[in-house]
Amino acid sequence: MKIGDKIPEVLGVDQEGREHRASDYAGKKLIIYFYPKDNTSGCTAEACSLRDGYSDLRRAGYALLGVSKDSAASHTKFAEKHSLPFPLIADTDTSLQQAFGVWREKKMAGRTYMGTVRTTFVADEQGIVTHIIDKVNNKDAANQLLTLIAQ
């Protein structure tokens, strides 16, 4: 997925069993952030930053979706533990991550494996990608987004 591409129609099912589609957000701006794993330090910092900045993002006219490979049950616990006010998509088969190009080969400690590359996408009212953040500042993700969309 690159700037100018249209996001896929089917976005997935959240922790409450609700299906999300791009058409649900027609006429609205949408932020979709992909993160590797619930309850890890970096992902928790990012989610909490977005939680803290959620009202500012909403005031700026944006809806927000989080996406990881974790199950709906894991997302429910994560959202409850950290009072997350936005849906988390359970992309257990990585189909959405593959569509966005964030499910990629990674290397850590000499080991190669497939995983989620932390990335945030911003789409306009027509579902067209307008911004991509591939160097996410976990602890200040909301301000990073607010600064970007204010430009």
Secondary structure by P-SEA (a helix, b strand, c coil): cccccccccccccccccccccccccccbbbbbbbbcccccaaaaaaaaaaaaaaaaaaaabbbbbbbccccaaaaaaaaaaacccbbbbccccaaaaaaaccbbbbbcccbbbbbbcbbbbbbcccccccccccccccccaaaaaaaaaac
